[in-house]
Amino acid sequence: MNRFSEYRVMWIMVFFDLPTDTKKDVKNYSIFRKKLIQDGFTMFQFSIYLRHCASRENADVHIKRVKSMLPPAGQVGILCVTDKQFGNMELFIGKKETEVQTPYQQLELF
């Protein structure tokens, strides 16, 4: 069996809409975004960050980590999809279809 099956490899998407009305809100927004980046998430679109995980078990670790750093206000959604599902995404810039660029480089040692 291939260790990196497209059905076993997972993508975590974190969607968020956080308030930025006060200085404290902006600070909470910045802290949350910075923590996502420190945990290996990459910006896909504004307020949508994603992370590649080698397995469901690895994804569960990162989902738990995101839940532990939720800001006090706003909405946050977490979606986990297989690599196969992620590869079926259609992405458009304007009306022109574009290829989905994966923001990671998979390295395998041994």
Backbone as CSV, one residue per row, in Angstrom:
resi,resn,N_x,N_y,N_z,CA_x,CA_y,CA_z,C_x,C_y,C_z
1,MET,0.837,-1.193,0.000,0.000,0.000,0.000,0.874,1.247,0.000
2,ASN,0.494,2.221,-0.790,1.223,3.488,-0.847,1.010,4.252,0.456
3,ARG,2.105,4.634,1.118,2.006,5.333,2.406,1.273,6.660,2.286
4,PHE,1.344,7.289,1.112,0.721,8.597,0.929,-0.464,8.497,-0.021
5,SER,-1.398,7.616,0.303,-2.604,7.446,-0.495,-3.398,8.743,-0.516
6,GLU,-3.956,9.082,-1.699,-4.751,10.302,-1.815,-6.039,10.240,-0.992
7,TYR,-6.366,9.068,-0.479,-7.536,8.941,0.397,-7.151,9.022,1.868
8,ARG,-5.876,8.853,2.175,-5.402,8.907,3.554,-4.841,10.290,3.906
9,VAL,-4.152,10.913,2.957,-3.600,12.255,3.158,-4.761,13.243,3.298
10,MET,-4.644,14.163,4.250,-5.750,15.082,4.550,-5.325,16.539,4.382
11,TRP,-6.303,17.382,4.149,-6.138,18.831,4.137,-7.089,19.414,5.173
12,ILE,-6.585,20.301,6.000,-7.431,21.017,6.962,-7.606,22.432,6.439
13,MET,-8.852,22.877,6.367,-9.145,24.259,5.988,-9.773,24.950,7.195
14,VAL,-9.238,26.104,7.532,-9.772,26.908,8.629,-10.327,28.198,8.017
15,PHE,-11.622,28.413,8.208,-12.305,29.605,7.709,-12.622,30.477,8.917
16,PHE,-12.384,31.764,8.831,-12.732,32.590,9.981,-13.197,33.977,9.572
17,ASP,-14.086,34.490,10.382,-14.610,35.851,10.245,-14.558,36.447,11.641
18,LEU,-13.525,37.232,11.895,-13.294,37.768,13.234,-13.523,39.275,13.248
19,PRO,-14.049,39.790,14.360,-14.263,41.235,14.440,-12.935,41.991,14.479
20,THR,-12.947,43.203,13.906,-11.757,44.062,13.921,-12.165,45.496,14.270
21,ASP,-13.191,45.628,15.121,-13.733,46.947,15.462,-12.863,47.715,16.448
22,THR,-12.228,47.006,17.361,-11.421,47.667,18.388,-9.969,47.218,18.270
23,LYS,-9.080,47.911,18.972,-7.675,47.510,18.973,-7.510,46.100,19.528
24,LYS,-8.302,45.767,20.549,-8.244,44.424,21.144,-8.691,43.365,20.132
25,ASP,-9.751,43.673,19.360,-10.209,42.751,18.309,-9.111,42.516,17.271
26,VAL,-8.462,43.585,16.841,-7.395,43.481,15.844,-6.242,42.648,16.404
27,LYS,-5.932,42.858,17.675,-4.861,42.077,18.314,-5.219,40.593,18.357
28,ASN,-6.472,40.276,18.748,-6.921,38.878,18.783,-6.873,38.250,17.394
29,TYR,-7.279,39.010,16.376,-7.223,38.548,14.988,-5.772,38.221,14.609
30,SER,-4.867,39.149,14.909,-3.454,38.974,14.564,-2.833,37.777,15.276
31,ILE,-3.168,37.617,16.539,-2.634,36.481,17.312,-3.119,35.158,16.725
32,PHE,-4.415,35.075,16.413,-4.979,33.842,15.854,-4.309,33.513,14.515
33,ARG,-4.201,34.501,13.647,-3.579,34.310,12.336,-2.114,33.890,12.487
34,LYS,-1.395,34.533,13.380,0.020,34.208,13.606,0.177,32.777,14.125
35,LYS,-0.713,32.353,15.025,-0.645,30.990,15.553,-0.936,29.954,14.468
36,LEU,-1.881,30.266,13.565,-2.159,29.349,12.451,-0.900,29.165,11.603
37,ILE,-0.244,30.264,11.290,0.966,30.214,10.469,2.069,29.440,11.186
38,GLN,2.214,29.669,12.489,3.230,28.942,13.266,2.957,27.432,13.284
39,ASP,1.676,27.059,13.159,1.322,25.634,13.144,1.375,25.049,11.730
40,GLY,1.886,25.802,10.772,2.073,25.265,9.429,0.953,25.536,8.454
41,PHE,-0.002,26.377,8.811,-1.082,26.731,7.894,-0.589,27.794,6.918
42,THR,-1.143,27.775,5.707,-0.809,28.727,4.663,-2.086,29.419,4.213
43,MET,-1.985,30.720,3.913,-3.170,31.439,3.448,-3.560,30.945,2.055
44,PHE,-4.822,30.541,1.915,-5.370,30.115,0.632,-6.114,31.284,-0.009
45,GLN,-6.945,31.942,0.786,-7.620,33.183,0.435,-7.696,33.982,1.722
46,PHE,-8.139,35.228,1.634,-8.285,36.008,2.856,-9.193,35.254,3.817
47,SER,-8.747,35.073,5.028,-9.491,34.402,6.092,-9.758,32.919,5.824
48,ILE,-9.009,32.325,4.915,-9.067,30.881,4.696,-7.628,30.379,4.677
49,TYR,-7.312,29.538,5.631,-5.967,28.984,5.741,-6.049,27.470,5.642
50,LEU,-5.028,26.855,5.069,-5.058,25.404,4.946,-3.720,24.798,5.310
51,ARG,-3.807,23.510,5.645,-2.617,22.771,6.063,-2.702,21.344,5.554
52,HIS,-1.608,20.847,5.048,-1.494,19.474,4.570,-1.108,18.573,5.739
53,CYS,-1.735,17.415,5.844,-1.413,16.450,6.903,-1.267,15.069,6.270
54,ALA,-0.302,14.313,6.755,-0.003,13.001,6.173,-1.060,11.944,6.491
55,SER,-1.885,12.173,7.525,-2.887,11.177,7.912,-4.021,11.842,8.680
56,ARG,-5.089,11.087,8.894,-6.217,11.602,9.685,-5.771,11.838,11.122
57,GLU,-4.933,10.965,11.632,-4.455,11.109,13.009,-3.656,12.404,13.170
58,ASN,-2.809,12.700,12.189,-2.036,13.944,12.204,-2.968,15.151,12.086
59,ALA,-3.979,15.045,11.248,-4.954,16.130,11.100,-5.680,16.383,12.420
60,ASP,-6.039,15.319,13.126,-6.726,15.467,14.412,-5.894,16.261,15.410
61,VAL,-4.575,16.064,15.394,-3.673,16.810,16.282,-3.761,18.303,15.981
62,HIS,-3.738,18.658,14.697,-3.759,20.068,14.317,-5.141,20.694,14.508
63,ILE,-6.188,19.911,14.303,-7.540,20.418,14.558,-7.692,20.728,16.040
64,LYS,-7.206,19.844,16.879,-7.255,20.072,18.332,-6.476,21.336,18.697
65,ARG,-5.339,21.537,18.049,-4.514,22.718,18.305,-5.259,23.999,17.906
66,VAL,-5.939,23.978,16.746,-6.717,25.153,16.315,-7.819,25.445,17.332
67,LYS,-8.490,24.404,17.785,-9.561,24.595,18.771,-9.039,25.203,20.063
68,SER,-7.795,24.890,20.426,-7.230,25.411,21.673,-6.851,26.886,21.557
69,MET,-6.748,27.416,20.347,-6.337,28.807,20.185,-7.435,29.694,19.612
70,LEU,-8.692,29.241,19.699,-9.805,30.033,19.180,-9.880,31.388,19.877
71,PRO,-10.126,32.449,19.105,-10.254,33.770,19.699,-11.573,33.891,20.477
72,PRO,-11.678,34.891,21.372,-12.874,35.011,22.206,-14.147,35.394,21.441
73,ALA,-14.009,35.995,20.257,-15.189,36.427,19.496,-14.990,36.089,18.023
74,GLY,-16.084,36.037,17.277,-16.020,35.766,15.854,-16.415,34.343,15.528
75,GLN,-16.375,34.038,14.233,-16.745,32.706,13.760,-15.535,32.021,13.144
76,VAL,-15.352,30.751,13.492,-14.262,29.948,12.940,-14.852,28.611,12.513
77,GLY,-14.551,28.192,11.300,-14.971,26.887,10.810,-13.747,26.056,10.466
78,ILE,-13.833,24.754,10.694,-12.733,23.840,10.372,-13.306,22.735,9.487
79,LEU,-12.675,22.517,8.350,-13.110,21.475,7.425,-11.905,20.608,7.086
80,CYS,-12.094,19.311,7.132,-11.019,18.366,6.819,-11.472,17.549,5.607
81,VAL,-10.642,17.530,4.556,-10.973,16.771,3.347,-9.765,15.927,2.943
82,THR,-10.037,14.871,2.188,-8.939,14.026,1.708,-8.203,14.753,0.577
83,ASP,-7.001,14.282,0.293,-6.222,14.840,-0.808,-6.964,14.652,-2.130
84,LYS,-7.664,13.531,-2.262,-8.448,13.261,-3.474,-9.551,14.308,-3.642
85,GLN,-10.271,14.618,-2.549,-11.324,15.632,-2.608,-10.730,17.007,-2.907
86,PHE,-9.614,17.324,-2.266,-8.959,18.613,-2.485,-8.541,18.758,-3.951
87,GLY,-8.064,17.662,-4.533,-7.635,17.678,-5.930,-8.773,17.887,-6.904
88,ASN,-10.009,17.643,-6.476,-11.174,17.846,-7.333,-11.704,19.275,-7.293
89,MET,-11.053,20.141,-6.519,-11.494,21.527,-6.405,-11.311,22.239,-7.750
90,GLU,-12.289,23.063,-8.086,-12.174,23.912,-9.265,-11.948,25.320,-8.763
91,LEU,-10.941,25.996,-9.284,-10.585,27.326,-8.827,-10.606,28.281,-10.015
92,PHE,-11.224,29.445,-9.827,-11.360,30.426,-10.896,-10.839,31.779,-10.442
93,ILE,-10.173,32.455,-11.332,-9.806,33.846,-11.118,-10.580,34.609,-12.182
94,GLY,-11.587,35.358,-11.730,-12.533,35.924,-12.684,-13.291,34.779,-13.305
95,LYS,-13.357,34.726,-14.628,-14.038,33.623,-15.299,-13.062,32.590,-15.832
96,LYS,-11.769,32.833,-15.583,-10.742,31.927,-16.101,-10.405,30.863,-15.064
97,GLU,-10.512,29.596,-15.485,-10.154,28.501,-14.584,-8.635,28.446,-14.456
98,THR,-8.181,28.181,-13.243,-6.749,28.098,-12.984,-6.445,26.820,-12.219
99,GLU,-5.220,26.350,-12.321,-4.820,25.133,-11.620,-4.657,25.432,-10.134
100,VAL,-5.112,24.503,-9.287,-4.952,24.647,-7.845,-3.493,24.358,-7.509
101,GLN,-2.831,25.333,-6.899,-1.431,25.171,-6.507,-1.380,24.644,-5.083
102,THR,-0.751,23.511,-4.875,-0.610,22.987,-3.518,0.545,23.700,-2.843
103,PRO,0.316,24.262,-1.662,1.340,25.078,-1.003,2.319,24.267,-0.165
104,TYR,2.646,23.085,-0.584,3.580,22.271,0.192,4.429,21.456,-0.760
105,GLN,5.499,20.974,-0.233,6.347,20.056,-0.975,6.481,18.806,-0.123
106,GLN,5.973,17.694,-0.609,6.012,16.458,0.147,7.390,15.822,0.003
107,LEU,8.055,15.613,1.111,9.349,14.959,1.103,9.221,13.603,1.769
108,GLU,9.838,12.604,1.208,9.814,11.278,1.809,11.246,10.816,1.976
109,LEU,11.596,10.486,3.186,12.932,9.982,3.468,12.879,8.469,3.579
110,PHE,13.874,7.817,3.043,14.018,6.361,3.082,13.147,5.749,2.057
